[in-house]
């Protein structure tokens, strides 16, 4: 039996995950509060424009692994972001208030000094998410495929490296590679439709926040996938076609 092993969202792009016991999915949307905020840098931070933007305009793990050395907590009720380093709070601010955003931006200006020109700026996605794809989607991860990667690395591979929304348990390794676009997947009370595989980048080489190695690139996972598998796909993007509640432990069915 295939089940939902974990539900994760990432309120601020590039920062810590938040584990959820359950979530209410809405047709045509991402998870609530998933990638709602991102940290602009360089010339993009000076532009007064709204809407989805490519990840090249933000601090992201693929180029800025230092982000994963931070442990963050976002309160959806108050929009307060707390940032910790080595277990100690180093910054806190409400992202719905100008002063709170300024405090967070000042922290990242110091913490990421030299990483990009210009002052960092918090961007809020109003009605959209700062995901890698402009269309709103949910990412699914087959845990058996992640475990199979350990044949190549000869060491444990944390599924958190893949920053997926729904972790699926009980599938055969790499079976998701056979899911054609349009394949329907019932997850709890919702129905999703496969859009495409997730092509991975060097962000998966970065150990995730909350782990002892958080922020390091000690594991060259992307190269191992290319050499051992001949591809760098892991997981699939899907769109929500029928909304509904999804909880950890819920059944997952194809078709």
N, C-alpha and C positions, 0 to 999 in steps of 0.2 A: 504494500500500500504506500502510495506517495503522499507525503504530508508537508505542510509548511513548518519548517524547522525554526525559522526566525523571520522577523519583520524589522527592517531598518530604514531609517530616513536620515538625511543629512541636512539639517536646517541651514547651515552655512557651507557653501561649496568649498571643498578642500579640507574642512575641519571634521571634528569627531562625529561618529555615528550615534544615533539614539535608538535603542531597542524598544520595540513596542509589543505589548501582549496581543493587541488587536488594532485594526484600523478600518475605517469606513472609506471604501473606494468610490469614486464618482466617475461616471462615464466621461471619457475624453480628458481626464485630468491625471496628474501624478499623485503620489501620496500627499496628504495635507502636510504642509511645511517642509516638503522635501526640496532642497536647493532653493529655498525662498530668497536667501541672501547670498551674495558673493562679494569678494574684495577686489575691486578694480585697481589697476595700477597703470603707471605711465600716462601717455597722452589720453588714453580712454577715460581716466579718472577726471580729466578736466572737461570732458564733453557733457553737455547738458542734454542727454537723450534718454529715452526709456525704451524698453523692449528687450527681447532676447539678444544676447551677444555671444560670439564664439569664445571658447575657453582661453584663447590666446590673450584676451584682454584682462584676465584675472590671475591672481595667485592660485596656482594649482599644484597638486602633488607631483605631476610629471616633471616640473621644473623646480619646484620649491618644496623639497622633502622636509624642510624644517617645520612645515605646518604640522606634520604628524608627530612632532615632539611635544605638541600642545594637547592638553585634554580639555575639551570644552563642554559646557552645559547650557542649553537654551531652554528658557521657560516660555512655553507658547502662550501662557496666560498673561504674562507681563512683558514679553519680548525682551527679557533681560538675558544677556549673554555673559557667562562667567568663563574666564580663561585661566587654566592652571598649568603650571610647568613644574615638573618634579613634585607633583602633589600639592603645590602651594598656589593660592590665587595670585595672579599677577595683573589682572584687569577685569573690570566689570562695567557694563553699561547697557542701558535700554536702547534697543535698536529702533524703537518707535519714537524716540525723542532726539532732537538735534545734539544736545549735550552728551547723551549716552553714546551716540554714534561717534562723536568727536573723540571721546575717551578711547573707544575701541580702535579708531583710525590712528590715533597717536601711538597706541601700543604697537600696532603693526608697522607704523613708520619706523619705530626704533628696532623692532624685532627683525624686520625684513630689510633693514638698511643696506643699500647697495645692490639689492636683488632686482630692482627695476627703477627707472627714472620717475620722478614725480611722487606726490604724496598719495598713499592708499585712500580709497574711498569706498564705503559700504554702499552697495547697490541692492535694491529690493525689487524682486520680481512681483509685480502686481498683476495677478491673473495668469502668471506663467512661472516656469521654473528654470533655473540656470543649469539645466542638464546639458549633456554633450549633444543632444539632438534637439532641434528647435521645436519639433512636434512633441506634445506631452506624452511621455511613456513611462512604463514601470519596467525595471530590470529584474530578471529572474536568474538565479544561479543554481546549478545542479551541484550539490555537495559531493556527489560521487566523482564528478569530473575533477573537482579541486583535489580530492584525495588521490586520484590517479596521477596527478602532477608530481606527487611525492616519489613516484618511480624515477622521475627525471632529476629531481633536485636532491634526492637521498636525504631529505630533511623535511620536517613538517611545513605545510603551507597553510597559513591562516586564511580562511575564507574572507575575512575582513579586508584583505588586500584588493578585492574586486568591487567593493563598495556597491553591492547590489541591494535592491529593496526587499525581495522575497527569496529566502533560501529554501530550496526544495530537497527533501530527503526521501530515499526509497526508489530513486531512479537508477538505471544502469549508467555507467560512465559514458559520457559523450552522446547519449541518446538525443539530446537537444539539437545536435548537429543535423538530425534528420527531420526536424520540425520545419516544414515549409511555411513561407509567409501566408498568413490567413488561417493557420491552425488555431482552433479554439481550445482554450484551456479554462476549465472551471476550477476556481480557487475559492473555497468557502462558498459564500453566497454571490460571488461576482464571476463574471466571464471576461477573460482576456483573449486577445487575438495576437498571435506572433507577428511581428513586423520584420525583424532581421536579427542575425547574430550580433553579439557585442564584440567588436574588434578591439583588442586590448592594446594599451600603450605602456610606456615605461613606468607609469604610476603604480602598476602592480609590483614593481621591484621595491617599493617603499613599504617598510614594516608599518602597520597601522597604529594610530594613536591608541593609547591604553595598554600597549604591550611593552615589555622591557626594552625591546629594540626599536620602539616607535621613532620614526624619522630616519632610520638607517637604510642604506641600499645594499646590505650584505648579501641578498639573494638575487641573482640575475635570472629571474623567472621568465622574463620575456624572451631572452635568448634561448633558454632551455625549451620553451614551447616551440620556437621556430625550428630548432634542431631536432627535437624529439618527436614533434607532432606534424610539422610541416605547415602549421597555421598558428595564429594568435587569437583565435576566437574562444571565448569562455562565457557562457550565458547567452540570454536572448533579451531583446527589447520586445515589449508587448504593449498594446494599447488597451485601455479598459473600455469594453463595449457595453457591459452591464454592470452597474455599480452594486455594491453590497458589502457586508461586513466580512472581513477576513481575520482570522485569529490563528495564533500559533497552535499547531496540532490539527488544523482543518485539512480535509482531504483535497487532493489535487487530481483532476481527471482530464484526460485529453478527449476532444471530440464533443 
